[in-house]
Amino acid sequence: RELSELAERLGPKACLESSGRLVVRPREAEDVVECVKAAKKKGCTVSVVGGNHSGYGQRGDIVLEMAHHFKTLTVHQASQTITVAAGATLSEVAATATEHGFVVSLGGGG
């Protein structure tokens, strides 16, 4: 699964590791689309990482690190909801919720 061509096209947004895994910090949706299309063509797996605290993002041939450029939080006052982009952290979501008088509910009962 040679990913060097994709790494070259993406330039500074991508880092090809010695293991052959490609780590990408997409800056726009088109970068994500390009990576997913390349993965499909080459039979590669893709992992998406937000805050990268779980370690699951380390399992793909192509790892998309979303925390750098996909951090938009859109507050919908009428429905008391927040639309959260893939790179936003929980602390950013909680802070935005608090600013608008919302409560972030985590976990579940048993």
Backbone torsions as a table, in degrees:
resi	resn	phi	psi	omega
1	ARG	NA	84.9	-177.0
2	GLU	-81.6	116.3	-176.8
3	LEU	-111.4	7.7	-176.5
4	SER	-64.2	-33.6	179.0
5	GLU	-64.1	-43.8	177.3
6	LEU	-64.2	-43.0	178.8
7	ALA	-58.9	-41.2	179.9
8	GLU	-64.9	-43.3	179.5
9	ARG	-63.2	-37.9	-177.1
10	LEU	-80.3	-17.0	177.2
11	GLY	60.1	-129.8	-174.1
12	PRO	-69.3	-6.8	177.9
13	LYS	-80.1	-9.2	-173.4
14	ALA	-129.4	150.4	177.1
15	CYS	-135.9	115.8	177.4
16	LEU	-88.7	114.3	-177.5
17	GLU	-80.6	162.0	-179.5
18	SER	-61.5	-24.2	177.9
19	SER	-73.4	-11.5	-176.8
20	GLY	97.8	-9.7	179.3
21	ARG	-75.8	140.3	179.0
22	LEU	-105.8	120.5	177.1
23	VAL	-103.3	123.9	-175.2
24	VAL	-121.8	136.2	172.7
25	ARG	-110.5	83.2	-175.7
26	PRO	-62.6	144.6	-179.9
27	ARG	-104.1	-17.3	179.7
28	GLU	-151.9	165.7	-176.5
29	ALA	-57.7	-34.0	-179.7
30	GLU	-61.7	-32.3	176.5
31	ASP	-64.6	-40.7	179.2
32	VAL	-64.4	-46.4	179.5
33	VAL	-58.5	-45.3	-179.8
34	GLU	-60.1	-42.3	-179.6
35	CYS	-66.2	-42.9	-179.1
36	VAL	-66.7	-41.2	177.6
37	LYS	-63.6	-42.3	178.7
38	ALA	-63.9	-40.7	179.2
39	ALA	-62.4	-43.6	179.6
40	LYS	-62.7	-44.2	-178.7
41	LYS	-63.0	-38.0	-176.0
42	LYS	-95.8	-2.4	-179.4
43	GLY	72.5	31.2	-178.4
44	CYS	-96.2	158.2	173.5
45	THR	-93.4	152.6	179.4
46	VAL	-125.2	133.2	172.8
47	SER	-117.9	143.9	178.7
48	VAL	-113.5	128.8	-178.0
49	VAL	-118.0	131.5	173.2
50	GLY	-96.5	-93.3	178.4
51	GLY	-83.0	-11.8	176.8
52	ASN	61.1	34.2	179.7
53	HIS	-88.6	-15.4	-174.6
54	SER	-93.1	-23.5	-178.1
55	GLY	89.4	-12.2	-179.2
56	TYR	-64.2	-28.4	-179.3
57	GLY	-67.0	-12.6	-178.8
58	GLN	-83.2	5.3	-173.0
59	ARG	-96.6	-9.6	-175.7
60	GLY	-92.4	159.0	171.5
61	ASP	-69.5	-35.1	174.8
62	ILE	-119.7	124.4	179.8
63	VAL	-111.3	122.1	177.6
64	LEU	-98.5	110.6	177.8
65	GLU	-90.1	105.6	-171.5
66	MET	-88.7	-13.9	-171.1
67	ALA	-66.8	-15.8	-174.3
68	HIS	-84.9	-30.9	-174.3
69	HIS	-133.9	-4.7	-177.2
70	PHE	-116.9	71.8	-172.5
71	LYS	-119.4	10.4	-175.2
72	THR	-64.7	133.9	173.6
73	LEU	-121.4	123.6	-179.9
74	THR	-114.6	118.5	-178.1
75	VAL	-89.3	131.8	177.0
76	HIS	-115.1	91.9	-174.0
77	GLN	-58.2	-43.9	-174.9
78	ALA	-60.3	-41.4	-178.7
79	SER	-97.0	-0.2	-178.2
80	GLN	52.4	48.9	178.0
81	THR	-130.0	164.7	175.9
82	ILE	-131.5	127.7	173.2
83	THR	-87.3	127.1	-171.4
84	VAL	-116.7	126.1	176.3
85	ALA	-74.5	162.0	-172.0
86	ALA	-61.6	-24.0	-176.3
87	GLY	-98.5	-1.9	-179.5
88	ALA	-69.8	141.7	178.6
89	THR	-91.3	161.5	178.4
90	LEU	-60.1	-39.0	-179.7
91	SER	-65.1	-35.9	176.6
92	GLU	-67.2	-40.7	178.0
93	VAL	-64.5	-46.2	-179.6
94	ALA	-62.1	-41.7	179.7
95	ALA	-64.3	-43.2	178.4
96	THR	-64.7	-42.0	178.7
97	ALA	-60.7	-46.3	-179.8
98	THR	-61.2	-42.3	178.5
99	GLU	-56.7	-30.9	-176.3
100	HIS	-105.0	10.8	176.4
101	GLY	77.5	19.1	178.7
102	PHE	-95.7	164.9	176.0
103	VAL	-120.1	135.4	176.7
104	VAL	-95.4	120.5	179.8
105	SER	-99.2	126.2	-178.8
106	LEU	-123.3	152.3	176.2
107	GLY	76.3	-177.1	-179.0
108	GLY	-152.3	160.9	176.9
109	GLY	-78.3	173.4	-170.2
110	GLY	-102.1	NA	NA
